[in-house]
Amino acid sequence: MNIGQIYEGWRNNLLPPAAIKDIIQETSEERMSICNACPHHSKNHKGVRPDAHCTYCGCTLAAKTKCLSCKCPIDKWLPVLTEEQEEEIKGDGGEQQEEGSNS
């Protein structure tokens, strides 16, 4: 997992792009059901962190399961999209470039 994927997961958790909001929700629900049955889920371990997280990789599950380009580190679920595919689907995040703009 890289910094781009960490950002993707938290962005999709807090401010999901409208173009992929349904995909994010469906994917997260499927992944959370898998994580909830996993022995590495934090609910099966004593610890001080209050969030639901994976004790194998340390990720917060609310964000990790919403990262469409992420995979489970023990291969219980795989990426749905590459980071590039996600960018293509959501476009400019809803922002439109001005005519004649080179950026």
Backbone as JSON, one array per atom type, in Angstrom:
{
  "sequence": "MNIGQIYEGWRNNLLPPAAIKDIIQETSEERMSICNACPHHSKNHKGVRPDAHCTYCGCTLAAKTKCLSCKCPIDKWLPVLTEEQEEEIKGDGGEQQEEGSNS",
  "N": [[0.86, -1.18, 0.0], [0.56, 2.18, -0.83], [1.19, 5.74, -0.37], [-0.61, 7.08, -2.02], [-2.71, 5.26, -2.19], [-3.53, 5.18, 0.47], [-4.46, 7.79, 0.75], [-6.52, 7.65, -1.17], [-8.29, 5.76, 0.0], [-9.08, 7.1, 2.41], [-10.16, 9.47, 1.3], [-12.26, 8.38, -0.23], [-13.74, 7.39, 1.86], [-14.44, 9.64, 3.4], [-15.19, 11.77, 1.61], [-16.57, 10.74, -0.88], [-16.2, 10.55, -4.42], [-18.84, 11.54, -6.55], [-19.29, 10.17, -8.97], [-18.39, 7.58, -8.53], [-19.46, 6.72, -6.2], [-21.46, 4.75, -5.59], [-20.18, 2.37, -6.39], [-18.04, 2.38, -4.59], [-19.42, 2.11, -2.13], [-20.75, -0.41, -2.41], [-18.54, -2.12, -2.81], [-17.12, -1.72, -0.43], [-18.96, -2.74, 1.47], [-19.04, -5.48, 0.75], [-16.35, -6.18, 1.18], [-16.07, -5.55, 3.93], [-17.71, -7.49, 5.09], [-16.19, -9.74, 4.64], [-13.87, -9.07, 6.06], [-14.94, -8.87, 8.65], [-15.25, -11.52, 9.33], [-12.71, -12.41, 9.56], [-9.79, -13.66, 11.23], [-7.89, -11.75, 11.81], [-9.15, -9.39, 12.31], [-9.6, -6.57, 14.37], [-11.48, -6.82, 16.4], [-11.16, -9.3, 17.41], [-8.96, -9.24, 19.01], [-7.13, -7.95, 21.81], [-6.58, -4.55, 22.45], [-5.58, -1.06, 22.28], [-6.52, 0.68, 20.37], [-9.4, 2.32, 19.22], [-10.75, 2.0, 16.83], [-12.11, -0.09, 14.18], [-9.88, -2.27, 12.84], [-7.3, -3.86, 10.84], [-5.3, -6.28, 12.18], [-3.17, -7.44, 10.98], [-2.12, -5.81, 8.86], [-2.51, -3.29, 9.89], [-4.21, -1.32, 8.99], [-6.98, 0.98, 9.06], [-10.18, -0.2, 8.82], [-12.48, 1.08, 7.82], [-11.51, 2.9, 5.95], [-9.65, 1.41, 4.41], [-11.22, -0.59, 3.16], [-12.61, 0.91, 1.36], [-10.89, 1.75, -0.54], [-10.49, 1.44, -3.78], [-8.42, 0.56, -5.38], [-6.9, -0.95, -3.76], [-5.73, -4.0, -2.13], [-6.38, -6.8, -0.02], [-3.88, -7.62, 2.31], [-3.47, -10.3, 2.78], [-4.7, -11.51, 0.73], [-7.53, -11.88, 0.8], [-9.39, -10.34, -0.42], [-9.41, -8.57, -3.55], [-8.08, -5.84, -5.66], [-10.51, -3.66, -7.15], [-10.41, -1.76, -9.08], [-7.73, -0.22, -10.93], [-5.59, 2.47, -9.85], [-5.43, 4.27, -11.94], [-7.69, 3.6, -13.52], [-9.71, 4.33, -11.77], [-9.33, 7.1, -11.66], [-10.0, 7.73, -14.31], [-12.75, 7.12, -14.34], [-13.86, 8.87, -12.43], [-13.05, 11.25, -13.41], [-12.14, 14.65, -13.35], [-12.68, 14.88, -10.65], [-15.08, 16.11, -10.58], [-14.58, 18.7, -11.2], [-14.39, 21.07, -13.78], [-12.32, 21.84, -16.53], [-11.28, 25.04, -17.65], [-12.02, 26.43, -20.84], [-9.44, 26.28, -23.2], [-7.5, 25.97, -21.32], [-4.4, 24.66, -20.26], [-3.8, 22.96, -18.23]],
  "CA": [[0.0, 0.0, 0.0], [1.36, 3.4, -0.92], [0.53, 6.95, 0.13], [-1.74, 7.36, -2.9], [-3.81, 4.38, -1.8], [-4.01, 5.64, 1.77], [-5.27, 8.97, 0.44], [-7.72, 7.18, -1.88], [-9.2, 5.14, 0.96], [-9.67, 8.11, 3.29], [-11.0, 10.35, 0.49], [-13.49, 7.65, -0.54], [-14.48, 7.22, 3.1], [-14.96, 10.92, 3.88], [-15.78, 12.58, 0.52], [-16.52, 9.91, -2.09], [-16.6, 11.2, -5.68], [-20.2, 11.16, -6.93], [-19.28, 9.23, -10.1], [-18.07, 6.21, -8.11], [-19.97, 6.54, -4.84], [-22.15, 3.46, -5.47], [-19.16, 1.32, -6.48], [-17.32, 2.41, -3.32], [-20.28, 1.57, -1.08], [-20.93, -1.85, -2.64], [-17.25, -2.79, -2.6], [-16.83, -1.67, 1.0], [-19.84, -3.68, 2.18], [-18.57, -6.84, 0.48], [-15.06, -6.37, 1.85], [-16.26, -5.55, 5.39], [-18.26, -8.79, 5.51], [-15.05, -10.66, 4.65], [-13.01, -8.66, 7.17], [-15.59, -9.18, 9.92], [-15.08, -12.94, 9.61], [-11.28, -12.7, 9.54], [-9.16, -13.7, 12.56], [-7.03, -10.58, 11.99], [-9.98, -8.22, 12.65], [-9.26, -6.09, 15.72], [-12.47, -7.25, 17.4], [-10.7, -10.58, 17.93], [-7.71, -9.0, 19.72], [-7.13, -6.86, 22.77], [-5.73, -3.44, 22.03], [-6.05, 0.25, 22.73], [-7.13, 1.43, 19.27], [-10.86, 2.19, 19.27], [-11.31, 1.78, 15.5], [-12.02, -1.43, 13.6], [-8.7, -2.29, 11.98], [-6.67, -5.14, 10.56], [-4.09, -6.44, 13.01], [-2.09, -7.91, 10.11], [-1.49, -4.68, 8.16], [-2.67, -2.09, 10.7], [-5.08, -0.34, 8.35], [-8.34, 1.21, 9.51], [-11.02, -0.88, 7.82], [-13.42, 2.01, 7.18], [-10.83, 3.49, 4.8], [-9.03, 0.38, 3.57], [-12.22, -1.29, 2.34], [-13.14, 1.84, 0.35], [-9.82, 2.0, -1.52], [-10.81, 0.53, -4.88], [-7.2, 0.01, -5.98], [-6.19, -1.71, -2.72], [-6.05, -5.4, -1.93], [-6.1, -7.33, 1.3], [-2.5, -8.11, 2.3], [-3.43, -11.77, 2.79], [-5.45, -11.89, -0.46], [-8.93, -12.25, 1.02], [-10.07, -9.59, -1.47], [-8.48, -7.98, -4.52], [-8.49, -4.53, -6.17], [-11.63, -3.59, -8.08], [-9.91, -0.89, -10.14], [-6.4, 0.35, -10.72], [-5.7, 3.89, -9.55], [-5.66, 4.95, -13.21], [-9.08, 3.38, -13.9], [-10.56, 5.14, -10.89], [-9.2, 8.49, -12.12], [-10.76, 7.86, -15.55], [-14.18, 7.09, -14.03], [-14.3, 10.06, -11.7], [-12.65, 12.44, -14.16], [-11.41, 15.66, -12.6], [-13.29, 15.07, -9.34], [-16.24, 16.98, -10.72], [-14.17, 20.03, -11.63], [-14.25, 21.19, -15.22], [-11.27, 22.76, -16.95], [-11.73, 26.15, -18.47], [-11.65, 26.3, -22.24], [-8.12, 26.82, -23.51], [-6.58, 25.71, -20.22], [-3.44, 23.59, -20.54], [-3.54, 22.13, -17.06]],
  "C": [[0.9, 1.23, 0.0], [0.55, 4.6, -0.44], [-0.68, 7.32, -0.72], [-2.95, 6.51, -2.55], [-4.38, 4.75, -0.44], [-4.92, 6.85, 1.58], [-6.6, 8.56, -0.21], [-8.74, 6.61, -0.91], [-9.88, 6.16, 1.87], [-10.55, 9.08, 2.52], [-12.32, 9.66, 0.19], [-14.35, 7.44, 0.69], [-15.16, 8.53, 3.51], [-15.71, 11.73, 2.83], [-15.76, 11.79, -0.78], [-16.96, 10.67, -3.34], [-17.96, 10.66, -6.13], [-20.22, 10.08, -8.02], [-19.02, 7.79, -9.69], [-18.59, 5.89, -6.71], [-20.64, 5.18, -4.64], [-21.17, 2.29, -5.5], [-18.4, 1.23, -5.16], [-18.14, 1.75, -2.23], [-20.45, 0.05, -1.21], [-19.66, -2.63, -2.34], [-16.92, -2.84, -1.12], [-17.68, -2.65, 1.79], [-19.39, -5.12, 1.98], [-17.27, -7.13, 1.23], [-15.21, -6.42, 3.37], [-16.84, -6.87, 5.87], [-17.14, -9.84, 5.56], [-14.15, -10.35, 5.85], [-13.62, -9.02, 8.53], [-15.44, -10.65, 10.31], [-13.6, -13.35, 9.72], [-10.69, -12.73, 10.96], [-8.25, -12.51, 12.83], [-7.82, -9.3, 12.29], [-9.7, -7.85, 14.11], [-10.25, -6.52, 16.79], [-12.07, -8.58, 18.05], [-9.42, -10.46, 18.76], [-7.89, -7.87, 20.73], [-6.18, -5.78, 22.27], [-6.32, -2.14, 22.5], [-6.69, 1.07, 21.62], [-8.64, 1.23, 19.29], [-11.5, 1.85, 17.92], [-11.23, 0.3, 15.1], [-10.85, -1.4, 12.62], [-8.18, -3.71, 11.81], [-5.41, -5.24, 11.41], [-2.92, -6.99, 12.2], [-1.36, -6.74, 9.47], [-1.6, -3.37, 8.93], [-3.62, -1.06, 10.14], [-6.44, -0.24, 9.04], [-9.28, 0.69, 8.44], [-12.02, 0.04, 7.14], [-12.82, 2.65, 5.94], [-10.28, 2.42, 3.86], [-10.04, -0.29, 2.65], [-12.83, -0.4, 1.26], [-12.09, 2.23, -0.68], [-9.99, 0.99, -2.65], [-9.58, -0.08, -5.53], [-6.38, -0.8, -4.97], [-6.6, -3.17, -2.72], [-5.76, -5.76, -0.48], [-4.68, -7.89, 1.28], [-2.39, -9.64, 2.39], [-4.39, -12.34, 1.74], [-6.86, -12.42, -0.21], [-9.85, -11.49, 0.08], [-9.04, -8.82, -2.28], [-8.94, -6.59, -4.96], [-9.66, -4.65, -7.14], [-11.19, -2.81, -9.31], [-8.45, -0.56, -9.88], [-6.61, 1.82, -10.37], [-6.0, 4.68, -10.82], [-7.11, 4.79, -13.67], [-10.02, 4.23, -13.05], [-10.51, 6.6, -11.32], [-10.0, 8.71, -13.39], [-12.26, 7.93, -15.27], [-14.63, 8.39, -13.38], [-13.9, 11.34, -12.41], [-11.83, 13.37, -13.31], [-11.99, 15.87, -11.21], [-14.46, 16.01, -9.38], [-15.88, 18.38, -11.18], [-13.99, 20.03, -13.14], [-13.14, 22.18, -15.53], [-11.89, 23.87, -17.77], [-11.26, 25.93, -19.89], [-10.31, 26.97, -22.47], [-7.11, 26.6, -22.41], [-5.67, 24.55, -20.58], [-3.22, 22.69, -19.35], [-4.58, 21.09, -16.84]]
}
